[in-house]
Structures are given as structure tokens and as C-alpha cells.
Amino acid sequence: MARMRSLATDKNDDNKIKNGRVSNMGVCVASEFYQHCPFFYTREGAPLELVGSFRGGHAFLVCGGPSLNTIDLKLLKKGGIWSMTLNNSVRTHRGQASCIVDDPSRFIKSLWLDPAIMKFVPTSLFEKPLWDNEKWKPLDIKVGDCPNIVGYRRNEKFNAARYLYEDTINWGNHKQWGGGRSVMLASLRILFLLGFRNVYLVGANFEITNEKRYHFDEDRTKSAVNGNMSTYSKMKEWYKELQPYFLAENYIVKNCNPSSKLDAFPFMKYEDAIKAASSRLGDVENERTHGMYSTYEDKINEYQKKNNPNATPPDQAVQTTKVVQNPVIESVQPSPVQQEKIIISTDGRPIKH
């Protein structure tokens, strides 16, 4: 029989589990109960265990700046390349993941309905409706109805020393603390939690005008442009504050846009970043498959014959045993003339027997 919803859930219990005691941070000190700290959730509030699932990986963060149109986007489709897009950047490049912070009606329908893209969204958006950007009408689908949706909880007070270690995801400051919020802040923390330790920024112009807006088609009012520029100004300082903490955790962020106004992170050529991210896979297009179904031992033998043909094969090697010394060691040493059993005493003197 299928699971059923309870007829009368205790609201106090629900409120406690959702809004009660702050989840344990997971730092192993004696006073804690070693609970894990959930960061990602389903629509129903169940935790999703994604922390560290991409450990050691490289990621490209695809921002909205028009400089994205100047690079070869086909390279982002190479084997081993994993990318996360921000907002409607998915219109230009469809990556493996996307990060959202604003109202879902602002973002294209194909993003939400694509099961191949993991969508990170604030949990408060689960019940928000989508907008049909093809037929330009409301869409009778909510965020939580879409495939591959991952919820996260935000906070709205930036502190560089806390950013990597808080139990929620910071996306800037509420206006009561000076304002300035950005999806890029949320995405960099999410990438860190997922286990990526090398991140390459593409399309991070950190500059917007009425003429140069995004790499996708969209308008911006004068006040919106001014608002973006104000946020960029704050973020440039915040990322300078964050960089020492990033480096201390070996979290390496590189900027692949040589003309970017964001100078907190070192520059790296886009092509070099692609090579760094994909080189561990080797020659994906010409990978050998012949012989892979043979046993590990057979492959080792083949490897040794090829690389050290004079070596004795493992299955023919003479096995030696360790001699355990006892107070008296008995040894049989036959002679062609005289067959005698010799006992060797502890002081090394032979005793005929």
C-alpha cells in the first residue's frame, strides 16, 4: 500500500522540525552530538545528501555578462567539463546545474522542465508558479512539480569569516544591513558544499550598461542598471574579503575573463581552464576498451611484460618464507657420504644426533 499523509499532523511538531533548534554544524568537538547538518532539501523538506558528492571536481560558473559570447562554448561540452549556470544564462549554454535566487517566473520554462539540469532554488520558491515564455502566459506548474529540484535555505547578512561555515547559504545583505544581494554569492557557496575545489568564472563582467547587458536578450531599466552596478561594487570588496578564507580551504577560484572588473580572483585563460578540468580523463574520444573485461591480474601481467619484459611473472616468482628463530633450530642437511641429522644449538655449535 502507498504511503499516506497524516490526517491531523501536529503543527507544533512540524514547526519544531522546520524552525526549531539550529541544526548541529558537524564540527567534531566534545560537547556536540555529532549530528550532520543538512543543507539541501526536497519539496517535502526531506534532506538531500549532496555535500561532498563532487569532491575534488572542477566546475565552470557561467555568469550573465556579454563576454560569454566571445569564447568557444563548444569546449564546455567536452567530457569531464561540469558547469553551473546562473539565472537565464541557460539560454546560451545548458550546463549540468543552475542556481536561482529570485522569483521563478523570471526564468525560462525549458530550464525548469529539463530533467538533465539540477536546479538549486530557495525552499521558499517550491510552491511558486512558473511563466510560459513561449506562449507568454501563466504556466500551471509550480517549481516543486519540476524534475531535479534541490532546495536550500538562505541568509541575508554577509560575513566573510562565516561564509564558508554557516548552516545556511548567504546571498548578500538585506537592506537593513546595507543591501546588495547576488545569485553568484549563493552559487559559490553551493559549489564549495558540493565538493568542488576548482571553480572557473566565465561571463563575469561585473559591469553593465544600457548597451552591454547580458549574453542573452533582456532589457534593463536605468534604475536596474544602477542597482546592478551598486551590487557589483559591494561584491568586488566582499570577494576580496573572502579570498583568504577560500585559499585557506584550498578553494581555488579563477576568472577567465581578462577584461572583467572583478579582480579579487586571479586570471586564467579559458582554454587553460578547460584543459585543467578535463586532463585527468585522458583522451576520451580514443579511449581503449579492448581487454578491459579481462581480470585485474591478467592486466597486471600484461603491463609487466610490456614495461619490464625481464621480470619474473608474479605467478612464477619463488616464494620465500620468514624463518622464526627458536632456542633450538633443527635442520636436516644430508651429505652424499654420510647421512646425519644435525642439531644446531642456541650458541651455534653443531651437535650430532
N, C-alpha and C positions, 0 to 999 in steps of 0.2 A: 504494500500500500504506500502511496506517496506521502511525503511529509505534509503536515497541515499547520497552518497558522493558529496560534492560540486564540481562544475566544475572548479572553479578557486578560491581556498582558498587564502586569503590574507596572504602572508608569514610573513609580519610584525606582524600581529596579532598572528599567530602561534608561532613566535619566542618570542613574549612578554609573552605569557601564559606559555611557556616552560622554558624560560631562563630570564625572566624579573625580576620584583621586588621579593625579597625573601619573601616566604610565612610567614604570621604572626605566631609567636611562640605559641600563645594561652595563654600567661601569662596575667591574667586579671589586667591590670593597666590602669589608666585613659586615657592615650594617644593612646591606641590601638582601633581598630575597631572590636575586638573580632572575627576575622576570625579563623577558625580552620586551623591547619597545616597538610596537607596531607603527609603521609609517604609511602603509598603503592598504586600501580597503576596497571591498566590493560595494555595490549599491546597498546591500543589506547590512553593511557595517562589519562584515567578517574581515579579519586581517589577511592580506596577501603577502606571502613570504618572498619578497623580491630583493631584499637587501643583500648585496654581495653577489647577485646572480650573474653579473657581467664582470666579475673580479679580474683585474689585470687588463681589461679591454681598452681599446681606443675608440673614441666617439667624435663625430663631427656634429657641431651645433650650428644649425642652419638658421641664421637670423634674417631680418627683413630688408636689409639695406640693398640698394641697387647694384652694388659691386658684385653681387652674386651672379649677375648676368655677364660678367667678364671672365668667368672661369669655366672650365670644361666639366659640366655637370655629369657627363657620362662616367667620369672617374669615380663618382660616388656610388656607382652601381657595381664596381669591382667586387670580387669575392673578398670577404674579410672587412669590408667597409660598413660600419654601422653609423646611422645618422638619426638625429632628432631635430625636427623642425619646430619652429615657433609660430603660433597663430596661423595666418594664411600662407606662410612660406611653403606649405604643402602643395600649393597651386603650381609652384615652379619645380619643386623636387619632392618626390614621395619617398620619405625615409621609413625607417622601421618603427619610429616613435614620434610623438608630438606632445608638446606641452602647452596647456591653456590656463589662463587665469581669469579671463573676462567672460561676460555673458555669452553662452554658446550660440546665440542667434547671429553673432558677428562672424562666424566661421563657416566655411563651405561645407555643403552637405556630404560630399564624397569623402571628406576626412572622417566624419562621424560614422559613416556606414561601411568603411573599409576595415575588414577584419584583420588585414595584414599590418595595420598600424596600431601600435599600443598607445592609447591616449591617456595622458596624465592630466586629471582635472580636479579642482577643489571639490570636496564631498558635497558642498552646498549646491553644486550645479546638477546633481544627479536627476532631480525632478524638473529641470528647466526644459522648455521646448526648443526645438531646432527651427531653422528657417530654410525653406527650399529656394536656393539661389538660382535654380534653373527656371522654375515656374513663378518665382517671386511671390510666394505666398507662405503662410504658416504651414509647418510640417507636423503632422500628428504623430510625432515621435519625440520622446524625451531622451536626454543624454544617457540615463540609466538603461534605456532599451537597446542601446547600441553595442556592438561587439568590441571586445578588447578594451574595456574602460577600466582605468585604475584611479581610484580616488586618493587624495591626500589632503592633509589639514594645513592651513596657512597660519602664519603670524605676521603682524604688521608693525613691528618695532625692530629696526635693523641694529645689530650689534656685531661688529666683526669678530670679536673674541668668542661669541656664542654661535655664530652662523653655522659652522660645520657640526655642531654638537647638540643643537636643540632638538626637542622631540617633535617639533612641527617644522614646516617649510617656510622660511622667510621670503617675502617678495618685495621688501622695501618698508617704507614708513607710512603709517596713516597720517592724515593731515594734522592731527593733533601733535605729532612729533616731527613736523616739517614737510611731510608729503614725499612723494617720489616712489612709485611702485613699478615693478617691471617683471615680465614673464621670464626674462633672462636670469634674474636672480634665483627664481624658483627652479629653473631648469638646471642650473649649475649645481645646486644642492642635490637635486634628484639624481643627476648623473653620478655624483660622488657616492650617494647611498647605494646606487645600483652596482657600484664596484669599479666604475671606470676611473682610471688614474691618468689618462692622457686624453685631453679634450682639445679639439681644433675648431676655432671660430671661423666661420665663413659668412660673409654678408653682414659683418658687424661694422657698419659705417660710423655709427654714433654721430650722425649729422643728418638733418632733414630740412628740406626747403620745399617751396611750392612746386619747383621744377624737378627736384630729385627726392622722391618719396620712398617708394618700395620697389622691389623687383617684380611685384605683381601689381595689377591695375587697381588703384584705390585713390580716392581724393583725401585731402586733409585741409581742414579749415585753418585760418591763420592762428586762431587760439589753440587748436590742436597741435600745430607745428611748434608754437611757443611752449606748450606743455611738454612735448617730447624733448625739446632742447633743454628745458629745465631739468627733466629727469635724467637725461644724458649727463648733464653737468654733475649731478649728485652721484650717479653711478660710477663715473670716472674716478671720483675720490674714494667711494666705497670699495671698488675693486683694488685700488692701491692699498687700502687698509687690509683687505682680505688676502692679498698675495703672500705675505709672510706666513699666514696660517695654512694656506694652500701648500706652500713649499715644505712646511714642517711635516705635513701629512703625505708628502710626495705626490701631491695632486698637481699635475702639470697642465697648465692652460696656455695654448699658443694662439696667436692671432694671425690668420692667413691673409689679411687684407693690408697691403703695405701703405695704403692711404687712409687707414682708419684713424679716427680721432681718439680711439681708446688705446692708451699707451701703457696701461697697467701690466699687460702681459707681453712677453717678447714675441717678435715677428717670426714666422716660419713660412717658407714658400709652400703654397698649396700642393704642388706636385711632390715635394719632400714629405709633407704630412701624409699624403696618400701612400707613399712608399713605406713610411714608418708604420702605418696602420695595417698594411697588407703583407709586409715582407715575411712575417712569421709563417704564413700559409704556404710559401714557396710558389712554384709555377702551377697555379690552379688549373689552367687550361690544358696543360700537358702532363698532369699527374699520372704516375704509373699505378695501374691496378693489377696487372698481371702478377700472379704469385702471392697476392695479399691473403688469399684464403688458405695458404699453407700454414703449418703450425709455427709458433714463435721460435721453437728450437730449430726447425728447418731453415727459417730465415736467418737465424744466428749463424748456423753452419755455412750458409751461402755467403753471408757477409764476411766471415773469417777467411774462407777460401779466396775471396776476391781481394781482400785487403792485406792478408798475411798468409800466402799460399804455403809457406814452410812450417806453419804452426801445426801442432798435433790436434786433430779434431777432438772436441770435448768428449765424445763417446768412446774414443780410443786412448785417452790420456791415462797414464799409470796413476793409480790412486795410492796415496801414501797414508799411513796411519800414525798417529801420535803414540809414542812409547811411554807408558806410565811406569815410572821407576818405583820398584818395591824394595824392601830391605834386602831380599834375595831374588835375583833375576835368573830364571832358568832358561838356558839356551841350548839347543841341540846343534852341534857342529860336527857332522860326520867327516871322517878322514878316509881316503882311499885305502890306507894301510890298516888303520885301527879305528874301529867304530866305538867311540867312547862318549858318554854323556858327561858334559862338563857343567858344573855348578859354579856360578860366579858369586863370590861373597860380596858383602857390602863394602869391603875395603879394596875390592878389585882383584883379589887373589883367586886364581883358578883352583877348584877342588875336584879331584877325580871322583867319579861315582861309579 
